Amino acid sequence: MKTARIQKDLAGETFGETLMELPLQYRASEELEAFLGDPTNPANVMSFHNVMMWDEQEAFPQAAVDELYRYGMNHYYVPAAYGGRFTSYEEFQSLARVAARRDLTTAITYSTLIWSTLIWVGGNEQQKHRLAKLLRWTKDAPTLAYSEEQHGADLVANDMKAVKTEGGYRLSGEKWPINRATRSGIVAVLAKTSNQRDTRSLSLFMLEKRDLDPAQYSNPPRVKTLGLRGCDISGIRFHDCLVPESSLVGAVGEGLELALRAFQVTRTLCAGLSLAAVDTALRVTVDFAVKRKLYGGTVFTIPIARRILSDAFLDILICDCMATAAARGLHVSTEQFSVWSAVVKYFVPVTLERATQQLSVVLGARHFIRERHHAGIFQKMLRDGGVVSLFDGSTQVCLHALGLQLRHLVKTRRRERDGDDSSRRARLTTVFALDETLPVFDGTKLDLFSRGHDDVMQGLLAAVTAIRDLHDTDGVEPALLECLQYLASLVAEALHDFDGAVDEAATAGLHPQSPELFSLAARYAALHAASACMLMWLHNRARLDAFFADGAWLVLALERLLGQLRPLQLQLPESYRQRIADRLGQLFDEDRLFSIVPLALAKTEVTADSIRKEDRHERQCS
């Protein structure tokens, strides 16, 4: 009943395409989906009904957190070498999307476990085995105590002190605001071990609260927030608190370096949270658009509404190409993630927050209502999703980190353009071909500077050449191939223009925090996105399904990205957009993730009674 009605509205015909066989690394996500069940069913723990009830009460989502532990999600935070189930960040990111599409508050609360990365990257063997045991067999979750009220992201300016004493260190000072500061049993603390104010003045401590004297630390009250209302956003104060010497991670003075290296992992994985939020926002908006009757038809038949929905789906595909490649790239091009992580952390949240804002136009007044239409989950995703761009380095922090490296990136790419790039081609194949086995992640390879290397951007011109060399016999429609080749050539021209602009900026001696340099960094991210989309398509045309291989989505993606780089006057066939709308309808009807890898979601449990109730609510809202 649901499928027939919606397919008629979306495409006017039945979808007949068989979807791809799911890659092995996505099987666990489907298992978690089935375990958590349909989020529209109030009987399930992580249902929209329950999520919104907790949100209204500003209650910590303990039941949802417990449900993820019951599934065994905590084991995916521990590398297989230490008894856990973590094998790849691609699989990990997909699991996070499954949880976060139901509730970002729960997912972000639970995801403080990711700060175990600090130990996997910089800890000794004893610390690694200890933390693995805690994560696997207890509900103790690490939290990150870096920021201070007076200094924010300026970590070097931090005031918290760690003074060496017999048996360990004495900590004094306050960290704020900190997610899960009060509830977590493990705290990663950045503190000054030197009176100097430089990059070697900070050290990192991983503290177990059970080891501390309760009289020597305290938690300030929880902070009320716009979004993530149920999160434990508070802080932690240390009052000349004795901490054991064994809690020091790495060497004295290495704290800031370890912090920044771990950020390269967590910034990259933030993309999964944004993708999850917009998936739910788009799903409930499509559901509204195909049911809501206006002007003799449905909302979906209104051209502007249809375009907004299709554009949101297109933004998801673009960001998914970037996020998936980056999650895989952590294993392959690890040394380059001072660049990759900043690109993804800037581009994906900003792009998808904008898409969600646009979807609110289609949903109209209902986006503002905190009940009824899917229990009001849209406005929660809109609020909560907007916080992701602040995590682990804000938008401006990421653009600044990119801006500082642009000149070196351009120089290195020019220097190596005509050299032997066989090793880079091999890395790109491993990153982008989704059936390629990934090497074990080695966090010791994370580097504070990429030394001018970014495989995705260094592979851009090769991708353009590969598209240019395609022929009609390669399975692409002649007219579509012509469009694709033309747009790819425009991407190459945009890269040339960008390089020239970076040269001019270097000659002008722009301030590192000048608006012009931030603008150049944003252009770099758009070019990186275009390259990621082309490379993902080229490496998976024979691996993913017919919609992906067809390439109409790529034509529209390149047009959309080029629009951020230069004025573009191009009339593309409307049939290309129709294919996007058809695919959107297919994935919606078949309960599949809006993704380049459309894994099966928990089946929507639609009953005649629930439809009657929703229709009655819709009429009351009208």
LINDA-V455748 format. One record per helix or strand of 3 or more residues. SS is the DSSP state (H for helix, E for strand). FROM is the first residue (numbers start at 1). LEN is the number of residues. Records with the same first field share a line. If there is no record, write none. Layout:
SS->FROM-LEN, FROM-LEN
This chain:
H->2-9, 24-13, 48-10, 62-10, 73-5, 80-3, 89-12, 104-19, 125-13, 155-3, 209-3, 214-3, 245-3, 255-37, 299-3, 303-30, 334-35, 373-13, 388-3, 395-9, 406-11, 422-11, 443-3, 455-4, 460-9, 472-3, 478-31, 515-26, 546-5, 552-11, 574-16, 608-14
E->142-4, 161-5, 168-12, 186-7, 202-7, 233-12
